[in-house]
Amino acid sequence: MRHGVFLALLLTATALVAGWLARGVRRGGFDRDRFPTPARRGLAISLLAAVLLVSVVLPFAGGLAGRTLEPGRFSPVSAFAIHAIFALFLVSYYLLSGRPPVADFLRLRTRRPWRLAAAGFPIAAFAWAAAVAVMLAVQGLISVFGPSGAASPKISPIVPWIVGLPVAYKIAIVVSAMIFEEAFFRAFLQPRLGPVAATLLFTLAHGIYGQPVLLVGIAVLSTVLALAFELYGNALPGIVAHGAFDAFEIFVLIPFALRFVGI
């Protein structure tokens, strides 16, 4: 790992996270939670800062500095570690807050759940088409204007490892990601820090793959999900869209691409 690059990325991401948190506090983003005491409010925001450090700052800095995860160093169960952290944080934050109805806290309250869920599928299709188009455009620009060898990006070892997992594990990863990532980044972060911050934090969290072009596609997905959340005011369409997007990637697109490149 390039330690100088890692330190620079770490400091940059930390500054961005601190700035967004400070902005959220100034704009009253956390006032909605009606904390019983200032001490509880401070503890809750401190917990959020710690979670963002672990789930966003360190993966982003480590991945783009060359410290990608090696599949042989962790078990399939550890693939759910970050999602478990999100779940534990949301429970802890809720208990510290004024404890509104859970459906309101998670932005799931609706009288038309099936209609909102169905909206997730065209959202996923649009996000996939937009992400692929933008990634191909960026890769084309790199191949023309970038340095020699930049046009052939390396495949993160995490990708074939995930594809090679048993079907049950892959389904569990899709379900876990669609629920806990949307609950954290969209239902929780977006109303408190704003759509731009939630979109970029979601993108940076995927820096662990160590592939800048892939981050472009993830940024497109995150933007579409953020817009869907703003449009519907509910997390359900984004949850379904996220799950459909990941399922298509894991079960169809990535296996096809790996066979195409001979992996």
Backbone as JSON, one array per atom type, in Angstrom:
{
  "sequence": "MRHGVFLALLLTATALVAGWLARGVRRGGFDRDRFPTPARRGLAISLLAAVLLVSVVLPFAGGLAGRTLEPGRFSPVSAFAIHAIFALFLVSYYLLSGRPPVADFLRLRTRRPWRLAAAGFPIAAFAWAAAVAVMLAVQGLISVFGPSGAASPKISPIVPWIVGLPVAYKIAIVVSAMIFEEAFFRAFLQPRLGPVAATLLFTLAHGIYGQPVLLVGIAVLSTVLALAFELYGNALPGIVAHGAFDAFEIFVLIPFALRFVGI",
  "N": [[0.84, -1.19, 0.0], [0.49, 2.24, -0.76], [1.68, 4.46, 1.37], [1.79, 7.25, 1.61], [-0.16, 8.11, -0.21], [-2.36, 6.85, 0.93], [-2.53, 8.23, 3.4], [-3.07, 10.84, 2.52], [-5.56, 10.47, 1.22], [-7.01, 9.55, 3.39], [-7.03, 11.78, 5.14], [-8.34, 13.62, 3.52], [-10.9, 12.43, 3.09], [-11.73, 12.27, 5.75], [-11.9, 14.99, 6.41], [-13.97, 15.75, 4.68], [-16.13, 14.23, 5.69], [-16.27, 15.25, 8.31], [-16.9, 17.9, 7.71], [-19.43, 17.62, 6.46], [-20.92, 16.54, 8.57], [-20.77, 18.65, 10.42], [-22.1, 20.62, 8.97], [-24.62, 19.43, 8.79], [-25.38, 19.51, 11.49], [-25.44, 22.3, 11.94], [-27.51, 23.04, 10.22], [-29.67, 21.97, 11.42], [-30.24, 19.29, 11.01], [-30.35, 17.13, 12.75], [-32.23, 17.75, 14.57], [-34.74, 16.74, 14.27], [-34.82, 14.39, 15.64], [-35.34, 14.72, 18.29], [-33.88, 14.5, 20.83], [-33.69, 13.51, 24.24], [-31.83, 14.7, 26.0], [-28.99, 16.97, 25.81], [-26.62, 15.55, 26.11], [-27.18, 12.96, 25.22], [-27.68, 13.54, 22.57], [-25.16, 14.45, 21.71], [-23.68, 12.1, 22.09], [-24.92, 10.38, 20.26], [-24.36, 11.62, 17.78], [-21.61, 11.44, 17.85], [-21.29, 8.66, 17.74], [-22.24, 8.29, 15.14], [-20.21, 9.61, 13.7], [-18.08, 7.87, 14.24], [-18.98, 5.52, 13.0], [-19.05, 6.36, 10.32], [-16.36, 6.78, 9.93], [-15.36, 4.15, 10.05], [-16.86, 2.81, 8.07], [-16.8, 4.33, 5.76], [-14.59, 6.26, 5.46], [-12.14, 4.78, 6.01], [-12.39, 2.43, 4.28], [-12.48, 3.76, 1.76], [-10.02, 5.24, 1.65], [-8.14, 3.14, 2.04], [-8.75, 1.34, -0.07], [-8.36, 2.83, -2.52], [-5.74, 3.44, -2.21], [-4.49, 1.12, -2.68], [-4.83, -0.94, -0.93], [-6.63, -3.32, -1.08], [-9.18, -5.68, -0.14], [-8.27, -9.03, 0.54], [-9.65, -11.98, -0.49], [-9.01, -14.46, 0.71], [-8.5, -13.86, 3.31], [-10.73, -13.5, 4.86], [-13.91, -14.73, 6.01], [-17.03, -15.91, 4.5], [-19.04, -14.95, 6.22], [-18.0, -12.6, 7.26], [-18.48, -10.8, 5.29], [-20.75, -9.51, 5.9], [-20.18, -7.72, 7.85], [-20.0, -4.86, 7.85], [-22.67, -4.22, 7.35], [-23.81, -5.21, 9.66], [-22.73, -3.41, 11.46], [-24.03, -1.07, 10.62], [-26.68, -1.76, 11.28], [-26.5, -2.09, 14.09], [-25.75, 0.49, 14.8], [-28.03, 2.01, 13.98], [-30.01, 1.0, 15.68], [-28.91, 1.75, 18.17], [-28.78, 4.56, 17.9], [-31.49, 5.13, 17.61], [-32.48, 4.36, 20.13], [-31.24, 6.26, 21.72], [-32.44, 8.56, 20.86], [-35.53, 10.5, 20.59], [-37.24, 8.46, 20.08], [-39.19, 8.02, 17.8], [-42.06, 6.68, 15.94], [-41.12, 3.55, 14.54], [-41.49, 3.06, 11.8], [-41.54, 5.64, 10.79], [-39.01, 6.55, 11.5], [-37.37, 4.92, 9.93], [-38.24, 5.65, 7.49], [-40.37, 4.29, 6.13], [-43.07, 4.37, 6.19], [-46.17, 3.95, 4.69], [-49.18, 3.74, 2.74], [-49.35, 2.3, 0.53], [-47.58, -0.01, -0.06], [-46.95, -2.06, -1.95], [-47.13, -0.82, -4.41], [-45.13, 1.12, -4.21], [-42.94, -0.57, -3.88], [-42.94, -1.9, -6.35], [-42.18, 0.18, -7.98], [-39.5, 0.21, -7.72], [-38.24, -1.49, -9.56], [-38.2, -0.45, -12.32], [-36.64, 1.76, -11.66], [-34.24, 0.55, -10.93], [-33.52, -0.58, -13.42], [-33.13, 1.71, -14.96], [-31.03, 2.89, -13.5], [-29.02, 0.95, -13.84], [-28.6, 1.01, -16.66], [-27.79, 3.69, -16.98], [-25.5, 3.75, -15.35], [-23.78, 1.89, -16.61], [-23.48, 3.12, -19.12], [-22.21, 5.55, -18.45], [-19.87, 4.6, -17.21], [-18.66, 3.25, -19.37], [-18.22, 5.41, -21.04], [-16.41, 6.93, -19.51], [-14.31, 5.09, -19.3], [-13.64, 4.94, -21.99], [-12.68, 7.54, -22.44], [-10.45, 7.45, -20.79], [-8.93, 5.51, -22.09], [-8.24, 6.88, -24.37], [-7.08, 9.35, -23.6], [-5.67, 8.8, -21.31], [-2.79, 7.53, -19.39], [-0.43, 5.07, -20.67], [-1.59, 1.74, -20.52], [-3.6, 2.29, -18.74], [-6.07, 1.82, -19.78], [-6.84, -0.76, -19.3], [-8.32, -1.84, -16.78], [-7.77, -3.39, -13.59], [-9.35, -6.28, -12.22], [-11.01, -6.35, -9.21], [-10.12, -8.62, -6.63], [-12.16, -9.26, -4.94], [-14.49, -9.36, -6.39], [-14.7, -11.76, -8.18], [-14.63, -13.54, -6.05], [-17.01, -13.08, -4.61], [-18.87, -13.79, -6.6], [-18.32, -16.47, -6.78], [-19.35, -17.56, -4.47], [-21.66, -19.71, -2.63], [-25.09, -19.97, -3.75], [-27.0, -19.3, -1.8], [-25.56, -17.65, -0.04], [-24.97, -15.51, -1.72], [-27.52, -14.52, -2.26], [-28.17, -13.74, 0.32], [-26.28, -11.69, 0.71], [-27.16, -9.8, -1.16], [-29.73, -9.2, -0.13], [-29.08, -8.28, 2.44], [-27.5, -6.02, 1.81], [-29.32, -4.38, 0.37], [-31.2, -3.76, 2.31], [-29.85, -2.77, 4.69], [-27.91, -0.93, 3.78], [-29.5, 0.92, 2.39], [-31.17, 1.7, 4.47], [-29.34, 2.99, 6.12], [-27.81, 4.9, 4.5], [-29.75, 6.2, 2.9], [-32.41, 6.34, 4.2], [-31.64, 7.2, 6.75], [-29.22, 8.93, 6.65], [-29.68, 10.73, 4.48], [-31.98, 12.47, 5.02], [-30.85, 13.93, 7.1], [-28.26, 14.85, 6.49], [-28.45, 15.6, 3.87], [-29.05, 15.1, 0.29], [-26.78, 15.21, -1.42], [-24.53, 14.77, 0.23], [-25.21, 12.2, 1.25], [-25.19, 10.71, -1.1], [-22.5, 10.92, -2.0], [-21.12, 9.85, 0.2], [-22.05, 7.22, 0.22], [-20.91, 6.42, -2.19], [-18.12, 6.74, -1.69], [-17.8, 4.83, 0.28], [-17.64, 2.49, -1.13], [-15.14, 2.46, -2.12], [-13.41, 0.53, -1.32], [-13.1, -1.46, -3.2], [-11.12, -0.55, -4.83], [-11.15, 0.51, -7.42], [-11.35, 3.12, -9.47], [-12.97, 3.65, -11.78], [-15.13, 1.96, -11.38], [-16.19, 3.2, -9.14], [-17.32, 5.4, -10.32], [-19.56, 4.33, -11.63], [-20.93, 3.43, -9.36], [-21.42, 5.87, -8.16], [-23.27, 6.9, -9.96], [-25.41, 5.08, -9.6], [-25.95, 5.63, -6.88], [-26.74, 8.29, -7.05], [-29.13, 8.06, -8.53], [-30.66, 6.55, -6.73], [-30.78, 8.35, -4.6], [-32.25, 10.42, -5.77], [-34.65, 9.06, -6.22], [-35.45, 8.62, -3.61], [-35.88, 11.24, -2.77], [-37.99, 11.87, -4.48], [-40.1, 10.06, -3.85], [-40.17, 10.19, -1.09], [-39.79, 8.07, 0.58], [-38.23, 5.06, 1.68], [-38.64, 2.6, 0.51], [-38.89, 2.2, -2.43], [-36.19, 2.61, -3.18], [-34.9, 0.58, -1.75], [-35.82, -1.77, -3.01], [-34.95, -1.22, -5.62], [-32.18, -1.11, -5.24], [-31.68, -3.75, -4.43], [-32.53, -5.17, -6.75], [-30.72, -4.17, -8.61], [-28.2, -5.01, -7.56], [-28.63, -7.79, -7.58], [-28.86, -8.39, -10.31], [-26.31, -7.66, -11.13], [-24.66, -9.47, -9.67], [-25.63, -12.04, -10.28], [-25.93, -12.16, -13.05], [-24.62, -10.14, -14.82], [-21.86, -9.79, -13.91], [-20.85, -12.54, -13.74], [-21.06, -13.16, -16.51], [-19.28, -11.25, -17.59], [-16.87, -12.06, -16.38], [-16.52, -14.58, -17.5], [-16.16, -13.76, -20.09], [-13.7, -12.45, -20.04], [-12.17, -14.51, -19.33], [-11.84, -15.44, -16.7]],
  "CA": [[0.0, 0.0, 0.0], [1.22, 3.5, -0.81], [1.31, 5.09, 2.64], [1.55, 8.67, 1.39], [-1.47, 8.23, -0.85], [-3.35, 6.47, 1.94], [-2.67, 9.32, 4.37], [-3.73, 11.96, 1.85], [-6.97, 10.11, 1.04], [-7.62, 9.46, 4.72], [-7.26, 13.13, 5.64], [-9.35, 14.25, 2.66], [-12.21, 11.85, 3.4], [-12.08, 12.67, 7.11], [-12.32, 16.39, 6.36], [-15.29, 15.8, 4.05], [-17.11, 13.7, 6.64], [-16.41, 16.23, 9.4], [-17.6, 19.06, 7.17], [-20.84, 17.3, 6.25], [-21.54, 16.41, 9.89], [-20.9, 20.0, 10.98], [-23.16, 21.29, 8.22], [-25.89, 18.84, 9.22], [-25.7, 20.04, 12.82], [-25.8, 23.72, 11.8], [-28.79, 23.18, 9.51], [-30.73, 21.34, 12.2], [-30.58, 17.97, 10.47], [-30.56, 16.16, 13.82], [-33.26, 18.24, 15.49], [-35.93, 15.91, 14.1], [-34.75, 13.2, 16.47], [-35.88, 15.07, 19.61], [-33.11, 13.85, 21.9], [-34.14, 13.96, 25.57], [-30.8, 15.54, 26.63], [-27.86, 17.29, 24.92], [-25.6, 14.51, 26.21], [-27.57, 11.88, 24.32], [-27.5, 14.04, 21.2], [-23.73, 14.43, 21.42], [-23.24, 10.71, 21.98], [-25.45, 9.83, 19.01], [-23.6, 12.17, 16.65], [-20.27, 10.86, 17.95], [-21.4, 7.31, 17.2], [-22.33, 8.41, 13.68], [-18.88, 9.92, 13.2], [-17.26, 6.65, 14.31], [-19.46, 4.6, 11.96], [-18.6, 6.88, 9.02], [-14.91, 6.53, 9.85], [-15.12, 2.73, 9.79], [-17.56, 2.3, 6.89], [-16.59, 5.2, 4.59], [-13.26, 6.85, 5.35], [-11.08, 3.77, 5.92], [-12.48, 1.67, 3.01], [-12.13, 4.62, 0.63], [-8.58, 5.5, 1.65], [-7.4, 1.9, 1.85], [-8.97, 0.75, -1.4], [-7.73, 3.59, -3.59], [-4.29, 3.45, -1.99], [-3.96, -0.18, -3.05], [-5.04, -1.94, 0.11], [-7.91, -3.99, -1.29], [-9.35, -6.88, 0.67], [-7.92, -10.3, -0.05], [-10.71, -12.91, -0.09], [-8.54, -15.54, 1.56], [-8.28, -13.39, 4.68], [-11.96, -13.41, 5.62], [-14.92, -15.74, 5.72], [-18.26, -15.33, 3.93], [-19.81, -14.24, 7.25], [-17.45, -11.26, 7.46], [-19.0, -9.91, 4.26], [-21.89, -8.8, 6.48], [-19.72, -6.97, 9.03], [-20.4, -3.46, 7.75], [-24.13, -4.15, 7.49], [-24.1, -5.39, 11.09], [-22.4, -2.13, 12.1], [-25.14, -0.16, 10.32], [-27.85, -2.16, 12.06], [-26.25, -1.78, 15.5], [-25.79, 1.94, 14.95], [-29.39, 2.51, 13.87], [-30.69, 0.65, 16.92], [-28.36, 2.58, 19.24], [-29.21, 5.94, 17.67], [-32.92, 5.18, 17.89], [-32.68, 4.3, 21.58], [-30.77, 7.52, 22.29], [-33.29, 9.64, 20.37], [-36.86, 10.58, 21.19], [-37.93, 7.22, 19.72], [-40.42, 8.17, 17.01], [-42.47, 5.38, 15.38], [-40.04, 2.95, 13.75], [-41.77, 3.25, 10.38], [-41.14, 7.01, 10.45], [-37.55, 6.63, 11.64], [-36.77, 4.24, 8.78], [-38.88, 6.2, 6.29], [-41.07, 3.19, 5.47], [-44.51, 4.49, 6.37], [-46.92, 4.12, 3.45], [-50.41, 2.96, 2.59], [-49.28, 1.62, -0.77], [-46.25, -0.63, -0.1], [-46.69, -2.84, -3.17], [-46.93, 0.13, -5.5], [-43.8, 1.7, -4.05], [-41.95, -1.62, -4.14], [-42.89, -2.14, -7.79], [-41.47, 1.29, -8.62], [-38.06, -0.02, -7.62], [-37.68, -2.24, -10.69], [-37.77, 0.47, -13.39], [-35.55, 2.59, -11.14], [-33.02, -0.26, -11.04], [-33.18, -0.69, -14.84], [-32.57, 3.0, -15.38], [-29.73, 3.05, -12.83], [-28.06, 0.05, -14.47], [-28.28, 1.52, -17.99], [-27.04, 4.93, -16.83], [-24.18, 3.45, -14.78], [-22.96, 1.24, -17.64], [-23.17, 4.12, -20.15], [-21.23, 6.5, -17.93], [-18.61, 3.89, -17.02], [-18.05, 3.02, -20.69], [-17.73, 6.71, -21.52], [-15.2, 7.27, -18.75], [-13.24, 4.18, -19.7], [-13.22, 5.35, -23.32], [-11.84, 8.73, -22.31], [-9.17, 7.04, -20.21], [-8.17, 4.79, -23.11], [-7.75, 7.83, -25.36], [-6.27, 10.42, -23.03], [-4.94, 8.37, -20.12], [-1.46, 6.95, -19.59], [-0.38, 3.72, -21.23], [-1.97, 0.68, -19.59], [-4.75, 2.68, -17.92], [-7.32, 1.38, -20.42], [-7.14, -2.12, -18.9], [-8.41, -1.85, -15.33], [-7.7, -4.68, -12.93], [-10.57, -6.71, -11.56], [-10.81, -6.56, -7.78], [-10.28, -10.04, -6.27], [-13.41, -9.44, -4.2], [-15.59, -9.59, -7.33], [-14.88, -13.19, -8.46], [-14.89, -14.25, -4.79], [-18.45, -12.99, -4.34], [-19.59, -14.56, -7.61], [-18.09, -17.88, -6.53], [-20.0, -18.02, -3.25], [-22.92, -20.46, -2.83], [-26.23, -19.12, -4.1], [-27.65, -18.79, -0.59], [-24.76, -16.54, 0.46], [-25.13, -14.37, -2.63], [-28.84, -13.96, -2.0], [-28.1, -13.06, 1.62], [-25.54, -10.45, 0.53], [-28.05, -8.86, -1.85], [-30.79, -8.78, 0.8], [-28.46, -7.49, 3.5], [-27.08, -4.72, 1.27], [-30.47, -3.56, 0.0], [-31.91, -3.31, 3.52], [-29.08, -2.0, 5.66], [-27.29, 0.22, 3.14], [-30.53, 1.92, 2.14], [-31.62, 2.22, 5.77], [-28.33, 3.9, 6.67], [-27.43, 6.01, 3.63], [-30.89, 6.95, 2.38], [-33.44, 6.66, 5.19], [-31.08, 7.91, 7.89], [-28.3, 10.02, 6.35], [-30.14, 11.74, 3.52], [-32.77, 13.53, 5.64], [-30.09, 14.67, 8.09], [-27.1, 15.5, 5.89], [-28.77, 16.05, 2.52], [-28.85, 14.09, -0.76], [-25.42, 15.22, -1.98], [-23.65, 14.09, 1.19], [-25.55, 10.78, 1.3], [-24.75, 10.11, -2.37], [-21.05, 10.82, -2.03], [-20.67, 8.94, 1.25], [-22.32, 5.87, -0.3], [-19.91, 6.15, -3.23], [-16.8, 6.59, -1.08], [-17.77, 3.58, 1.05], [-17.32, 1.4, -2.05], [-13.75, 2.59, -2.56], [-12.65, -0.65, -0.92], [-12.8, -2.26, -4.38], [-9.89, -0.04, -5.42], [-11.34, 0.75, -8.85], [-11.99, 4.43, -9.67], [-14.04, 3.62, -12.78], [-16.28, 1.34, -10.71], [-16.78, 4.23, -8.27], [-18.16, 6.26, -11.18], [-20.83, 3.63, -11.77], [-21.61, 3.44, -8.07], [-21.91, 7.23, -7.97], [-24.5, 7.03, -10.76], [-26.45, 4.34, -8.87], [-26.28, 6.36, -5.66], [-27.49, 9.48, -7.45], [-30.48, 7.64, -8.9], [-31.35, 6.16, -5.5], [-31.06, 9.56, -3.84], [-33.36, 11.11, -6.44], [-35.87, 8.28, -5.97], [-35.84, 8.88, -2.22], [-36.46, 12.59, -2.73], [-39.24, 11.87, -5.23], [-41.14, 9.32, -3.16], [-40.17, 10.44, 0.34], [-39.9, 6.76, 1.21], [-37.05, 4.25, 1.37], [-38.99, 1.31, -0.1], [-38.47, 2.05, -3.84], [-34.74, 2.48, -3.25], [-34.51, -0.74, -1.26], [-36.08, -2.74, -4.08], [-34.06, -0.9, -6.74], [-30.83, -1.52, -4.85], [-31.62, -5.2, -4.48], [-32.6, -5.62, -8.14], [-29.45, -3.78, -9.25], [-27.15, -5.91, -7.09], [-28.91, -9.16, -8.01], [-28.51, -8.49, -11.72], [-24.84, -7.61, -11.21], [-24.02, -10.66, -9.1], [-26.09, -13.3, -10.88], [-25.95, -12.13, -14.51], [-23.63, -9.32, -15.52], [-20.47, -10.08, -13.52], [-20.44, -13.86, -14.25], [-20.86, -13.07, -17.96], [-18.05, -10.49, -17.84], [-15.72, -12.85, -15.98], [-16.31, -15.6, -18.52], [-15.69, -13.08, -21.3], [-12.27, -12.15, -19.89], [-11.45, -15.75, -19.07], [-11.55, -15.63, -15.27]],
  "C": [[0.88, 1.24, 0.0], [0.8, 4.36, 0.37], [1.04, 6.58, 2.47], [0.2, 8.93, 0.78], [-2.57, 7.91, 0.15], [-3.59, 7.62, 2.92], [-3.41, 10.5, 3.76], [-5.22, 11.69, 1.66], [-7.7, 10.05, 2.37], [-7.97, 10.85, 5.26], [-8.35, 13.84, 4.83], [-10.75, 13.74, 3.0], [-12.66, 12.24, 4.81], [-12.58, 14.11, 7.15], [-13.71, 16.52, 5.73], [-16.38, 15.33, 5.0], [-17.35, 14.7, 7.77], [-17.18, 17.46, 8.93], [-19.08, 18.8, 6.98], [-21.57, 17.15, 7.59], [-21.78, 17.79, 10.51], [-22.02, 20.76, 10.28], [-24.54, 20.75, 8.62], [-26.33, 19.35, 10.57], [-26.16, 21.48, 12.71], [-27.18, 23.9, 11.18], [-29.94, 22.48, 10.23], [-31.14, 19.97, 11.72], [-30.88, 16.93, 11.53], [-31.64, 16.59, 14.8], [-34.51, 17.38, 15.42], [-35.97, 14.74, 15.08], [-35.14, 13.45, 17.93], [-35.19, 14.34, 20.76], [-33.55, 14.39, 23.26], [-33.13, 14.91, 26.25], [-29.71, 15.87, 25.62], [-26.78, 16.21, 24.96], [-25.91, 13.35, 25.27], [-27.36, 12.3, 22.86], [-26.03, 14.0, 20.81], [-23.2, 13.02, 21.25], [-23.7, 10.1, 20.66], [-24.67, 10.32, 17.81], [-22.17, 11.64, 16.66], [-20.26, 9.43, 17.42], [-21.48, 7.33, 15.68], [-20.97, 8.71, 13.07], [-17.99, 8.68, 13.19], [-17.67, 5.66, 13.22], [-19.0, 5.06, 10.58], [-17.1, 6.68, 8.85], [-14.64, 5.09, 9.43], [-15.68, 2.29, 8.44], [-17.31, 3.11, 5.63], [-15.14, 5.61, 4.45], [-12.19, 5.78, 5.15], [-11.21, 2.91, 4.66], [-12.08, 2.49, 1.8], [-10.62, 4.83, 0.55], [-7.77, 4.24, 1.39], [-7.53, 1.33, 0.46], [-8.25, 1.5, -2.49], [-6.23, 3.74, -3.4], [-3.67, 2.08, -2.27], [-4.14, -1.26, -2.03], [-6.42, -2.56, -0.03], [-7.97, -5.26, -0.46], [-8.94, -8.12, -0.12], [-8.92, -11.35, 0.42], [-10.26, -14.01, 0.84], [-8.4, -15.15, 3.01], [-9.57, -13.25, 5.47], [-12.95, -14.46, 5.15], [-16.14, -15.1, 5.09], [-19.07, -14.54, 4.95], [-19.3, -12.81, 7.43], [-17.89, -10.29, 6.38], [-20.18, -9.09, 4.77], [-21.48, -7.89, 7.63], [-20.19, -5.52, 8.99], [-21.9, -3.3, 7.92], [-24.54, -4.34, 8.94], [-23.8, -4.11, 11.86], [-23.52, -1.12, 11.86], [-26.35, -0.48, 11.19], [-27.68, -1.8, 13.54], [-26.3, -0.28, 15.74], [-27.22, 2.46, 14.94], [-30.2, 2.19, 15.13], [-30.22, 1.55, 18.06], [-28.82, 4.03, 19.12], [-30.69, 6.09, 18.02], [-33.19, 5.2, 19.39], [-32.23, 5.59, 22.27], [-31.71, 8.68, 21.95], [-34.62, 9.68, 21.12], [-37.75, 9.42, 20.82], [-39.26, 7.47, 19.01], [-40.89, 6.79, 16.55], [-41.39, 4.84, 14.44], [-40.25, 3.16, 12.26], [-41.4, 4.65, 9.92], [-39.63, 7.16, 10.5], [-36.85, 6.04, 10.43], [-37.36, 4.68, 7.45], [-39.56, 5.1, 5.46], [-42.58, 3.32, 5.56], [-45.19, 4.77, 5.03], [-48.19, 3.3, 3.49], [-50.41, 2.17, 1.29], [-47.92, 0.93, -0.94], [-45.96, -1.36, -1.4], [-46.43, -1.93, -4.36], [-45.54, 0.76, -5.42], [-42.72, 0.67, -4.33], [-41.81, -1.87, -5.63], [-42.14, -1.04, -8.53], [-39.96, 1.07, -8.6], [-37.46, -0.69, -8.83], [-37.34, -1.34, -11.88], [-36.66, 1.42, -12.94], [-34.23, 1.84, -11.28], [-32.57, -0.38, -12.49], [-32.55, 0.6, -15.35], [-31.18, 3.21, -14.78], [-28.67, 2.18, -13.49], [-27.64, 0.6, -15.83], [-27.43, 2.79, -17.89], [-25.63, 4.66, -16.32], [-23.26, 2.84, -15.84], [-22.55, 2.27, -18.7], [-22.09, 5.08, -19.67], [-19.88, 5.83, -17.73], [-17.91, 3.63, -18.35], [-17.49, 4.32, -21.26], [-16.44, 7.12, -20.81], [-14.04, 6.39, -19.16], [-12.73, 4.52, -21.1], [-12.33, 6.58, -23.28], [-10.47, 8.38, -21.74], [-8.31, 6.36, -21.26], [-7.56, 5.74, -24.14], [-6.75, 8.81, -24.77], [-5.42, 10.0, -21.84], [-3.57, 7.82, -20.44], [-1.53, 5.54, -20.13], [-0.7, 2.68, -20.16], [-3.19, 1.01, -18.75], [-6.06, 2.18, -18.49], [-7.7, -0.04, -20.03], [-7.19, -2.22, -17.38], [-8.35, -3.27, -14.77], [-9.02, -4.99, -12.27], [-10.26, -6.97, -10.09], [-11.0, -8.04, -7.45], [-11.56, -10.31, -5.49], [-14.53, -9.87, -5.15], [-15.74, -11.08, -7.67], [-15.13, -14.01, -7.2], [-16.38, -14.25, -4.47], [-19.23, -13.86, -5.31], [-19.45, -16.06, -7.36], [-18.72, -18.42, -5.26], [-21.23, -18.86, -3.57], [-24.08, -19.5, -3.05], [-26.87, -18.51, -2.86], [-26.89, -17.59, -0.02], [-24.94, -15.31, -0.42], [-26.49, -13.71, -2.44], [-28.83, -13.18, -0.69], [-27.36, -11.73, 1.52], [-26.41, -9.4, -0.14], [-29.1, -8.31, -0.88], [-30.22, -7.89, 1.9], [-28.09, -6.09, 3.01], [-28.28, -3.83, 0.99], [-31.18, -3.0, 1.24], [-31.05, -2.35, 4.33], [-28.36, -0.8, 5.03], [-28.31, 1.31, 2.84], [-31.05, 2.51, 3.45], [-30.63, 3.25, 6.32], [-28.12, 5.13, 5.78], [-28.63, 6.84, 3.17], [-31.85, 7.34, 3.5], [-32.89, 7.47, 6.36], [-30.26, 9.14, 7.47], [-28.93, 11.12, 5.49], [-31.04, 12.81, 4.16], [-31.96, 14.42, 6.58], [-28.91, 15.43, 7.5], [-27.36, 16.03, 4.49], [-28.43, 15.0, 1.47], [-27.44, 14.05, -1.32], [-24.47, 14.47, -1.06], [-23.93, 12.59, 1.22], [-25.06, 10.06, 0.05], [-23.24, 9.91, -2.38], [-20.51, 9.87, -0.97], [-20.91, 7.49, 0.84], [-21.27, 5.48, -1.33], [-18.54, 5.88, -2.61], [-16.7, 5.28, -0.31], [-17.4, 2.39, 0.18], [-15.91, 1.53, -2.64], [-12.89, 1.4, -2.2], [-12.31, -1.55, -2.11], [-11.55, -1.78, -5.1], [-9.96, 0.26, -6.89], [-12.07, 2.07, -9.07], [-13.13, 4.42, -10.68], [-15.3, 2.99, -12.19], [-16.97, 2.34, -9.8], [-17.68, 5.18, -9.07], [-19.54, 5.62, -11.35], [-21.62, 3.62, -10.48], [-22.16, 4.83, -7.76], [-23.2, 7.46, -8.75], [-25.65, 6.31, -10.06], [-26.9, 5.12, -7.65], [-27.09, 7.61, -5.96], [-28.93, 9.14, -7.79], [-31.29, 7.26, -7.65], [-31.69, 7.37, -4.65], [-32.22, 10.34, -4.45], [-34.68, 10.38, -6.2], [-36.37, 8.53, -4.55], [-36.48, 10.26, -2.09], [-37.83, 12.62, -3.4], [-40.36, 11.22, -4.43], [-41.23, 9.63, -1.67], [-40.23, 9.17, 1.16], [-38.72, 5.91, 0.77], [-37.37, 2.99, 0.58], [-38.61, 1.2, -1.57], [-36.95, 1.88, -3.98], [-34.24, 1.14, -2.77], [-34.68, -1.79, -2.36], [-35.14, -2.49, -5.26], [-32.64, -1.34, -6.45], [-30.68, -3.03, -4.94], [-31.65, -5.74, -5.9], [-31.3, -5.33, -8.87], [-28.35, -4.77, -8.86], [-27.37, -7.35, -7.58], [-28.53, -9.36, -9.48], [-26.99, -8.49, -11.9], [-24.22, -8.95, -10.8], [-24.38, -11.93, -9.85], [-26.01, -13.32, -12.4], [-24.74, -11.43, -15.09], [-22.19, -9.71, -15.18], [-20.04, -11.48, -13.96], [-20.2, -13.85, -15.75], [-19.55, -12.36, -18.27], [-16.81, -11.3, -17.48], [-15.45, -13.98, -16.98], [-15.75, -14.98, -19.8], [-14.2, -12.81, -21.25], [-11.47, -13.38, -19.49], [-11.06, -15.97, -17.62], [-12.54, -16.63, -14.68]]
}
